[in-house]
């Protein structure tokens, strides 16, 4: 078996970073993401201390599975630490990655344009866009041969799982031509909006698999859409505002896609009544996307429509605009953002607001929550995972307590708004989906590393794997 060091996503679901040693002197790095909330690396990196805390001398290349910040947010620190090798990713990710890094630098590091431009120039120089399902040789300094193939992961646009085919002297001594290692990245749930479902690789000697929802299953797609509609109808019935914290890339576009579908089917059906008794139909509902980054990503998503799935393509053919329909208002500048927050605090017309960040750990959603969480007419609807130590997890944990509150920017805010969670709307695979990813391999792994999950989720998935796949070694790394 090949040696793997896990530099992140070991004690939780953020900071994904794994180092595969292809021989004793050389390695490749898979992802290099930010830590969020209370999660840390084994060497001490945290959400506030992001400098690279591990030796880079062996690293020959970086592979990006997808561009969520918890998988790519430390890339500027990687470059600053001296990494000059190629950065391999899918072609859609190559388009999206510079936008994510630019935003991460502006929000968390600096607004100095020359520093940002220098970092982005480095990324453009080092990035190597790959087609899905094509083998690519990664240059090595020794006789070791390493090939990489990216396959669709169904998580966000451009997401991939990475397959490595390694041949070195130690492997040849075992009378094997090569050794296959697969890193799942983040796998999507089947039938996610816009994206084809992931298909398992033919084989893997070693598999590194995520376990975000390793202890539970998701509802099917139609049930998720029905629950979203029912949740919104209930939330909007008293003319309040519905706040949906969502990451700028992936989740926001999926929500827009599903909201367009709900509105298309129910255009002239009532969703609410205003304080003066006027009926409000679905087609009249205000949907506010308050995130400059999300708006940029949505435009890029539309430009990458050839990578959408067949269902989305058919909607386009019908003349529909799944990500850009008339009920949507986008907000870019900060002044309009503050005016909108104040308006919604005073108004009695129902509206839906989608804003980042998805875990309420920063971004414009924080101002909305501060202004609206104290009014019981309003609702906060979570559609994604909330990591330990984030305000989102606090709201979920304490909203049903008599004295429940959340701390934002050092100030306590009583939770009076209604709080709902639609966990089935996650872009992550559920337990059965993760097991299916293994089942559908023609030749199943000899060793499985379980990462990217809370302890309970990892242990539950390990138990299921051990029960079904006899003789497989299952490892839960602790560092």
N, C-alpha and C positions, 0 to 999 in steps of 0.2 A: 504494500500500500504506500502511496505517496504521502509525504508529510504536509499537513495543513496547519497554519497558525491563524487563529481568529482574533482580529484586532478590534472587533466591534460586533454589535448585534448578538452578544453572548448573554448578557444579563438584561435582556429586553428586546425591543424591536427597532431600535435606532442605532445609528453609527455603523451601518453595515460596512465591513472591510475584512476581507479574507485573503490570506497569502498562501498560494499553492507552490510548493517547492518541487520543481520538475527534475532536479538533481540536488546534490549536496551544496552547490554554489549558486544556483539560479532559481528564481521564482517569478511568478506573475501575480499581480494584485487584482482581486475582483472587488470592485467598488471601493469608495472612500468617502463615507457619509458623515453628516453631522449627528451628534448626540442631541437628544431633546429631553426635556423634563429632568428627572433624577437619574437617568441612565448614564453609565460611564464605561470606559474601557478598563481592562485589567491593570493598565499601567497608569491610569489616572486622568486620561482625557475626559472632558466633560463638555456640556453645552457652552460653558464659559472659557474652557481651556482646550483649544482645538489644534494646537500645534502637533505635528506628527511626533508620536512618542515611541516609535519602533524603528528598527534599523532598516534602511532602504538599500543597503549595498548589494543585495541579491536581486532586487526587483528589475526585471527587464521590460515589463509592459504593464499597463493598466487596462482592465476590461470593465466597461460600464454596462451593467445590466439594464438600467433605466435611469431617468433623470430626476427622480424624487430627491429632495434635499437630504434625506437620511441615507442616501446611497452615493451622492456626489458632492455634498456640501464642503468636504475637506479637501477637495482637489486643489484649490488655491494654496493651501498649506502644504500639500504634497509637492507642488511646483516650487514653492519657496524653500522647501527642504532639499531641493536639488534634483528632483525627478525630471528627466529629459526624454524618457522613452515614449513609444507610441501609446496613444489612447484609443483603444478599439471600442466601437459601439455600432448599433444599427444606424442605417441612414436617417430614419426619422429622429432618433436620439441625437445624431450629429447636428441636426437643425435646431433642436430644442435645448441642448446642453449649454451653449453660450448664453442664452436668455436666463437660464436658471442660475448660472454662476454670476452673471452680471447683477442680478437681483440680490443674491446672497451676499455679494461684496458690498453693495450699497446699504443693505439693511444691517449687516453684522460686522463689517470691517471698516470701510471707508467710502466716502463719496468723492474722493479725489479722482478725477477723470483720467489723469495720466497713469495712475496705478491700476485702475480698472482696465483701461485700454491695453496696458502692457500684459496683464494676466490673460485677457481674452485673445490677444495676439499669440501668446504661447499656446493656448488651447487650440486655436485654429491651425497652428504649425504642427502640433503633435497628434491631432485627431485623425483617425483612420476610419471612415465610414464603411460598413460592411453590408452586403446583401444578406438577407436571411437564407439559411440552409446552404451556404457556400463555405467550404473549408478554406481557411487562410493560414499560411505558415507564419508563425511568430519567430523572428530571428533570435538565435541564441549564440552565445560566445563559445560553446563547446559543441561536441558531436550530438548532444541531445536534440531530438526533433520534437517540436510542439506544434500541433495544429489546433485551430480554434474554429468552432462553428456556432453561430447564434441562431436560435430558433424562437419563434413567437411565444411569449409568456402570457399574453392576454391580460396584463395588469394595467398598463397605460399605453398610449400610443408610443411605439418604439421599444417597448419593453421586450426583454429577451432572457432566456436561460442560456447559459454558456456551457458548451461541451468541449473538453480538451482531450486530445489524443496525443499521448506522450510516449516516446520511445527513447530509452537510455540504456546504458550498459547493464545496470542492475535489473531492468525489466527483461532484457535479452537473456540474461543468465537464468531467468525463470522459464525460458523457452516460450516466451510470449512476444508477439511482434510489437504490441503496444498496450498501454493502460489507459482506460477511459475514465475521466472524472467529469461529473456534471454538477454545476452550481445552478440551483433553481432561480436565484434572484427572488423576486416576488412574483408568485404565480397568481393569475387572475381566476376568478370564479367563472364557470362556464356560462355562456350567454350574456356576458357583460355587454353593456351598450357600446357600439362602435367597433368592437374588437373581436376577431376570430378567437375561438377557444384554443388553449395550448394543446399541442400533441406531444406525447411522450417520446423521448429518444428511444432508439432500438435497444441500447444497452448502456450500462454504466458499471464499472468496477467499484467506483466510489461515488456517492451522491451526497451533496450538501444541500439540505432542503430547509426552507423556511417553515415556521410553525405558528404564525400569528394567530390563526384560528385552529390550532391543532387539537383543541378540546371541544369543538362544536361545529355544527353544520349550518349552512345558510338556507334560507327559503329559496324556492325556485324563482325565476325571473318574473313571471306573471304575478306571483304572490308579492314580490317586492314592490312592483309598480302599484298594485292595489293598496298595499300598506302605506306607500308614500302618499297616494291620493287621499286615503282615509285620514292619515295623520294631518295632512294639510287642510282638509275640509274641517276637521275638528278644531284645529288650531286657528283657522281663519273665521270660524263661525261667530266669534265675538268681536270681530273687526280689529283684532290685534295684529302685530307684526310677527312673522315667523323668521327667526334667524337660523341659518344653516351654515355652520362653520365648515369650510371645505378648502382643501388645498387647491392652489391655483391651476395646477396641471393634473389632468386625469379626472378627479372627482367633480370639479366644476363643469367640465364638458359633458360628463355622463349625466349629471343632474339636469343640465339644459336639454339634453337629448330626451330624457324621460319626461320632463315638464312639457316639452313641445308635443310629445305623444299624448299626454293627459289632456292638454288643451285642445288638441286636434280632435279627440274623441268626444269631448264634453263642452264644446265651444259655447253653446247657448244654455248650458245648465247652470243653475245658481251655485255659487260657492260660499256666498256670505250675504249679509245685509248690512248696510252702513247704519250709523247711529240714527239717521233720519228716516230709516226704514226702506231705503232704496235698495233693490236687489242688485247684487254684483255677480255677473256671470264669469265663468272661467276665462272667456276671451277678453274680459276687461281687467283682469288681475295684473297688478304691477309686479314685475320680477326685476329686482335690482341686483346687478353684478357689480359689486364695489371692490374692485381689485385691478389696478392697471396691468399687473402681471398676468392675471387670469384672462383679461381681455386680449392681451398680446398672444397668449397661448391659444386662445380660441381661434384667433385669426390664423395662426400657424396650423392648428388642427384642420381647419377648413382647406388650407393649401395642401395638406397631406391626405386629402380624401381618398386617393387611390389605395391607401393602406387601411381604409375602413372595411368593415365586414359587409356581407351581401345584403343584410337587412337595411343598413344605412345607405348603401348604394341605391336600393330600390326606392327609398324615401326621396332621395335626390331626383331620381328619374320621374317621380310623381310631381315634381315641382315644389316640394317642401324644402324648408331650410332648417334642419334639425338643431343647428347651433346659433342661428341668427334669425329669430322670429320677432314679430312686431311687439309683443308684450315685454320684451327685454329692454331695460335701460342700463347702460353701462356708465360707470363713474370712473374718471381717471384722476382729476386734480384733487388736491387735499381740501381746498376750500369748499368745493361742491360736496365732498364727503362729509365735512362737518355740518354743512347746511342740511344734508339729508338725515343725518343722525338727529339733529334738533327737530326737523320736521316730523319724523316718525315718532319722536317722543311726545309731540303735541297733537298729532292727527288721530282720526278715528276711521280711516280708510285702510282696509287690510292690504298687506303687501308681504312679499317674500324677499328676503335679503340673503344673498350668497356672498360670503367674504372669507378671506384667509386671515389667520391660519386655521388649518383643520383641527388642531388641538387647542386653539384659543391661547397659544403661547406667545402671541405677538400679532402684528398686522392690524388691519382696520376692524376686524370683527370685535376686537377688544373694546373699542369706543362704543360700538352698538350694544355690547353686553352691559357695559357700565351704565348706559342710558336707559336700557329697556328691561334689564333683569329684575328690577324691583316692581314691575307692573304685572299683575296676574293675568292680564289680557294677552300678554305676549307669550310666545313659545320659542324654545330652543330645541331644534331637531338635530341630533347627531346621526350622521350616516357613515362614520368611519371610526377606526380604532382610536382610543384615547390612552396615551402612554402614562405610566405612573409619574407623578410629580408635575403634570401639566394642569392648567386651569380647567381644561375639558374634563379630565378625570375627577377633579374636585366637584365640579357641577354635577356630574353623573352620580357621584358618591353621596353628596350631601343635600341634593335638591328636595328629598322627601323628609328631611329632618325639620322639626319645628323651628329651630334656630339655624338652619343651613345657610352657609355663606361661602363666597369664593373670594380669594385675595387676588386683586389685579393692581399692578403697579404700586404695591405696598398698602393698598386700601381695601377694607372689607366691604363687600356688597351682598346684601341679603338676597337670597334666591326666592323670589316670589313668582317669577314666570314659570309656566309649565315646561317640563323637560321630557323629551322623548328620545328614544334611541331605536333606530332601524338598523340593527347590526347586520341583517341580511343584505344590506346595500353595500357592504364592503367590497372593495376591488380585490381583496385577497381571497384565495381559495379556502374553502372550509375543510374540515377534517376528511370527509369522504373524497373530496377533490384531490387532496394531497395523497391519499392512499391510492386513488385511481392513477395518479401520475406514476407511481411505482408499479402498480399492477399491469399497466399497459406497456411496460418495457418487455421486449422479447427475452432479454437476458437481464435478470434483476441484480441489483448491487450486492457486493459482498460486505461492504461497510457503508453505513448511512450516518452522517453527521447532522444533528438537528440543531438549528440556530434560529435567531430572529423570532423569539416568542417569550412570553412570561413563563416562569417555572412550571406552572400548572399545565399550560398548553403543551410545552415540550414533553413533560412526563406522560401526559395523556396520549400524545402521538406516538411516543416510544412504546408504550404498552400495546397500542394497536398494531404497530409494525412487528413487534416481537411475537405477538400472538398469530399473525397471519403469515409472516415470511420467516419460516424456520431456517435457522443457520445464519441469518444475517446479523452481523455485528452492528449494534446501534450505539452511537456515541453522542453524549450531550456535553460539549466542551464547557469547561469552567474558566477558560482563559484563551 
